[in-house]
Amino acid sequence: RGWVTLVFNYGRNQVKNFLLSSACFWLEECHLDGLRVDAVASMLYLDYARDSGEWVPNPFGGNENLEAIAFLRELNEIIHRRYPGVLMIAEESTAWPLVTRPSWMGGLGFGMKWNMGWMHDTLEYFSVDPALRRHHHELLTFGLLYAFTENFMLPLSHDEVVHGKKSLIAKMQGDRRQRFANLRLLYFYMWTYPGKKFLFMGNEIAQEREWDHATALDWYLLDHADHRGVQLLIRDLNYLYRSTVSLYGQEFAQEGFEWLDCNDAAQSVAVYLRHSRESLPLIVILNFSATVRMGYQVGVPLPGLYREVINSDADCYGGGGMLNDEYLYAAPIFCMGQSCSLLVNLPPLSGIVLMPRNL
């Protein structure tokens, strides 16, 4: 309705068969890796985008579209049975429960759900001047209250770079150098945050204009060091993610994430751990301010030496090159609820990942 389109009658076998065979066609004949079902909320609710008198309650008097719910469950059961490993992703924008739980648990059976809340909060936060971000710190922390209720995917999709919304780099604050630093920090935050990553084409090279389906991407931008640096950062973040169990082993479980400090709004710094059962934890430190933080004290769970494995301010990414080159020693000094702590230098608008040396 909101898109001036017709609504399917999910109670008719002919309609269901048409939709189910269409889904199977894309996977079987075109060999797609997955399907994203758009606007699932408009399917689930009879009164979605409708005024009073424009919809009829279901037989139980509710606003749930029982036929659409049954269809989605059947769709996911068939796809997962016939094409194991294929991703079924729900673009669902409400608090409907159990979207990514199997039908036998009462869920809809999707593998993943787009985290629309994370996307909106994150882009709103990065649109704020770094000097004022201390007043909006809750936009960083609120999402962790529900981050493990579903199998979430973090989407920076086509919807965010079309129809006058501007490209991602154009959404960032500050002069050119700060905008690129902000964008690198955004990606750093996204890759170390729990959930699968979805980045629309062109975002990895910091395309400056909105996406246009009728033209190619602006690949010539890679002739410029700052654009090439963003691409290199994405490459290295992908490598870190794939090679580090702590970032993906428990990313859909509360046990895989632990706040070390989510309360330093005054300095716009966030610090957290990423855990897995198979390896030692990672320490993620994010400085969302445009101010250098020298000797910032960070609590860590283990004593000994730590090394910096990635820093978004590195020269090769187009940053200022403020790195922690030496090993950092964690002394037995209590901090952030941990028995040990170390001192680290934080570049402005940057992210850092630390690992214990023996990892």
C-alpha positions in Angstrom: 0.0 0.0 0.0 2.7 2.5 1.0 4.5 1.8 -2.3 1.3 2.0 -4.5 1.4 -1.7 -5.1 -1.2 -4.4 -4.8 -1.4 -6.8 -1.8 -1.1 -10.5 -2.3 -3.9 -12.8 -1.1 -1.8 -15.2 0.9 -4.8 -17.5 1.6 -5.1 -18.6 -2.1 -3.1 -21.6 -3.1 -2.5 -20.2 -6.6 -0.9 -17.1 -5.1 1.2 -19.0 -2.6 2.5 -21.4 -5.3 3.4 -18.5 -7.6 5.4 -16.9 -4.8 7.1 -20.1 -3.6 8.1 -21.1 -7.1 9.4 -17.6 -7.8 11.7 -17.8 -4.7 12.9 -21.3 -5.7 13.6 -20.1 -9.2 16.0 -17.4 -8.1 17.9 -19.8 -5.9 17.9 -22.8 -8.2 18.3 -21.2 -11.6 20.2 -18.0 -10.8 22.2 -19.5 -7.9 21.6 -16.6 -5.5 23.1 -16.9 -2.0 20.0 -15.7 -0.3 16.8 -13.6 -0.5 15.8 -10.5 1.3 12.0 -10.2 1.9 11.2 -6.5 1.8 8.7 -4.8 4.1 7.7 -7.9 6.1 5.8 -5.7 8.5 3.3 -4.8 5.8 2.6 -8.5 5.4 2.3 -9.3 9.1 -0.1 -6.5 10.1 -3.6 -6.1 8.5 -3.7 -2.5 9.6 -0.2 -1.6 8.3 -0.4 1.9 6.8 -4.2 1.7 6.9 -6.7 4.0 8.6 -9.6 3.0 10.7 -12.2 1.3 8.6 -9.8 0.3 5.9 -9.0 -3.1 7.3 -10.9 -6.1 8.7 -9.6 -7.9 11.9 -8.7 -11.6 11.7 -11.1 -14.3 13.0 -9.7 -13.7 16.5 -10.2 -10.0 16.4 -6.5 -9.1 16.1 -4.5 -7.2 13.5 -2.2 -10.0 12.6 -2.4 -11.4 9.1 -2.6 -15.1 9.9 -2.4 -16.2 6.3 0.7 -14.1 5.7 2.3 -15.6 8.8 1.6 -19.1 7.6 3.0 -18.3 4.2 6.3 -16.9 5.6 6.7 -20.0 7.7 6.1 -22.2 4.8 8.4 -20.2 2.6 11.3 -20.4 5.0 10.7 -24.1 5.7 10.8 -25.0 2.0 13.9 -22.8 1.3 15.9 -24.1 4.2 15.0 -27.7 3.4 15.7 -27.5 -0.3 18.7 -25.1 -0.3 20.7 -25.6 2.9 22.9 -22.6 3.7 20.9 -20.1 1.8 20.2 -16.8 3.7 16.6 -15.8 4.3 16.6 -12.2 5.5 13.7 -10.2 6.8 13.5 -6.5 6.4 11.1 -6.1 9.4 10.9 -2.8 11.1 8.7 -3.6 14.2 9.1 -5.5 17.4 7.4 -8.7 16.1 8.9 -11.5 18.1 10.8 -14.6 16.9 11.4 -13.4 13.4 14.7 -15.4 13.2 13.5 -18.4 15.2 12.2 -21.7 13.5 8.6 -22.3 13.0 8.5 -25.1 15.5 9.3 -22.5 18.1 6.6 -20.2 16.9 8.9 -18.1 14.9 8.8 -17.0 11.3 11.9 -19.1 10.3 14.1 -16.4 8.8 17.9 -16.7 9.2 18.5 -13.0 9.8 16.6 -9.8 10.4 17.8 -6.3 9.4 18.6 -4.2 12.4 16.8 -1.1 11.4 17.1 0.4 14.9 20.9 0.1 14.9 21.1 1.7 11.4 18.9 4.7 12.3 20.6 5.3 15.7 24.1 5.0 14.3 23.5 7.3 11.3 21.8 9.8 13.5 24.8 9.7 15.9 27.4 10.2 13.2 25.4 13.1 11.8 26.0 15.0 15.1 29.0 17.3 15.4 31.7 15.4 17.4 31.8 18.2 20.0 28.1 17.6 20.8 28.1 13.7 20.7 28.4 13.6 24.5 24.7 14.6 24.6 23.7 11.7 22.3 25.7 8.8 23.8 22.5 6.7 24.3 22.3 6.2 20.5 25.4 4.0 20.8 24.3 2.0 23.8 20.5 1.5 23.4 20.9 -1.1 20.7 22.6 -3.5 23.0 19.4 -3.8 25.0 17.9 -5.8 22.2 20.9 -6.9 20.1 20.5 -10.6 21.0 16.8 -11.0 20.7 17.1 -11.9 17.0 19.9 -12.9 14.6 20.5 -9.4 13.4 22.2 -8.1 10.3 23.6 -4.5 10.3 22.5 -2.9 7.1 24.0 0.2 5.4 22.0 -0.5 2.3 20.7 1.1 -0.9 17.9 2.8 1.1 20.5 5.0 2.9 22.2 6.4 -0.2 19.3 7.3 -2.5 16.3 9.7 -2.8 18.1 12.8 -1.4 19.5 11.0 1.7 23.1 11.7 0.5 26.0 9.2 0.3 27.5 7.9 3.6 30.6 10.1 3.3 28.3 13.1 2.7 26.4 12.3 5.9 29.6 12.6 8.0 30.5 15.8 10.0 33.5 18.1 9.7 36.0 19.0 7.0 37.1 16.5 4.4 39.7 14.9 6.7 37.2 14.6 9.5 34.5 13.2 7.3 36.8 10.4 6.1 37.9 9.7 9.7 34.3 9.5 10.7 33.4 7.1 7.9 36.4 4.8 8.8 35.2 4.9 12.4 31.7 4.1 11.4 32.9 1.0 9.5 35.2 0.0 12.4 32.3 0.3 14.8 30.1 -1.8 12.5 32.6 -4.6 12.0 33.3 -5.0 15.7 29.6 -4.7 16.7 27.6 -8.0 17.2 25.8 -9.0 14.0 26.4 -9.8 10.4 27.5 -6.9 8.1 25.8 -5.6 5.0 27.4 -2.8 3.1 26.0 -1.5 -0.2 28.2 -1.2 -3.3 30.1 2.1 -3.5 30.2 2.5 0.3 33.5 0.7 0.4 35.2 3.4 -1.7 33.4 6.3 0.0 31.5 7.3 -3.1 30.6 10.9 -2.8 27.5 11.1 -4.8 24.3 9.2 -4.2 23.9 5.8 -5.9 22.4 5.8 -9.4 21.2 2.6 -10.8 21.7 3.9 -14.3 25.5 4.6 -14.0 28.6 2.8 -12.9 30.3 3.3 -9.6 33.0 6.1 -9.5 35.9 3.7 -9.5 38.2 6.6 -10.4 38.0 7.7 -6.8 40.5 5.0 -5.9 43.1 7.2 -7.5 42.8 9.4 -4.4 44.6 8.2 -1.2 41.6 8.9 1.1 39.2 6.9 -0.9 41.7 4.1 -1.4 42.4 4.1 2.3 38.7 3.4 3.1 38.8 0.5 0.7 41.9 -0.9 2.4 40.3 -0.6 5.8 37.3 -2.6 4.6 39.7 -5.2 3.3 41.5 -5.5 6.6 38.3 -5.4 8.7 37.0 -8.3 6.6 40.2 -10.2 7.1 40.1 -9.5 10.9 36.5 -10.6 11.1 37.0 -13.9 9.1 40.2 -14.8 11.0 39.1 -13.9 14.6 36.6 -16.2 16.3 35.9 -13.7 19.0 34.2 -11.4 16.4 31.9 -14.1 14.9 31.8 -17.1 17.2 29.0 -15.8 19.5 27.9 -12.7 17.7 24.2 -13.7 18.1 24.6 -14.4 21.8 24.9 -12.2 24.9 27.9 -14.2 25.9 29.8 -12.8 22.9 29.7 -9.2 24.0 30.6 -7.4 27.2 30.7 -3.7 27.9 33.8 -2.5 29.7 32.7 1.1 29.7 29.5 2.4 28.1 29.2 5.5 30.4 32.0 7.8 29.2 29.7 10.1 27.4 31.8 13.1 28.5 34.7 12.0 26.3 32.6 10.1 23.7 34.5 6.9 24.2 33.1 3.4 24.2 35.0 0.3 25.2 33.8 -3.3 25.0 35.0 -6.9 24.8 34.2 -9.5 22.1 34.2 -13.1 23.4 34.3 -16.6 22.0 34.6 -20.0 23.6 37.6 -20.9 21.5 39.9 -17.9 22.0 40.8 -15.0 24.3 38.8 -11.8 24.1 39.3 -8.8 21.9 39.3 -5.3 23.4 37.6 -2.7 21.2 38.2 1.0 22.0 36.3 3.7 20.0 36.9 7.4 20.3 34.0 9.3 18.7 35.4 12.7 19.6 37.7 14.8 17.5 40.1 15.1 20.5 43.2 13.0 21.1 43.1 11.0 24.3 46.6 10.3 25.6 47.1 7.6 28.3 43.5 6.5 28.4 43.1 3.9 31.0 41.3 0.7 29.9 40.3 -2.3 32.0 41.3 -5.7 30.6 40.5 -9.2 31.9 44.0 -10.7 31.7 47.4 -9.5 32.9 50.4 -9.3 30.5 51.2 -7.8 27.2 48.7 -6.6 24.6 49.2 -5.6 21.0 47.3 -3.3 18.7 46.1 -5.3 15.7 44.2 -2.7 13.8 43.8 1.1 14.1 41.6 3.1 11.8 43.9 6.1 12.1 46.8 4.3 10.3 48.6 6.1 7.5 47.6 3.4 5.0 43.9 4.2 5.6 44.4 7.9 5.2 44.6 8.7 8.9 47.0 10.7 10.9 49.2 7.7 11.7 48.8 7.9 15.5 49.5 4.2 16.5 50.3 2.3 19.6 53.4 0.6 18.2 54.8 -0.9 21.3 53.3 -3.7 23.3 51.0 -2.4 26.0 51.5 -3.8 29.5 48.4 -4.6 31.6 49.2 -3.9 35.3 47.2 -5.3 38.2 45.3 -2.1 38.6 41.5 -2.3 38.9 39.6 -0.5 36.2 36.2 -0.9 34.4 35.3 -3.8 36.6 38.4 -5.7 35.5 41.4 -6.8 37.7 44.0 -5.3 35.3 44.3 -2.2 33.2 46.6 -0.6 30.6 47.1 2.9 29.1 46.5 3.5 25.5 46.7 6.5 23.2 43.4 7.2 21.3 43.6 9.1 18.0 40.6 11.4 17.3 37.6 9.8 15.5 39.2 6.4 15.5 38.8 2.8 16.5 41.4 0.4 18.0 41.4 -3.3 18.6 43.8 -4.9 21.1 44.7 -8.5 21.6 46.6 -10.3 24.3 50.1 -11.1 22.9 49.8 -14.8 23.1 46.6 -14.9 21.1 
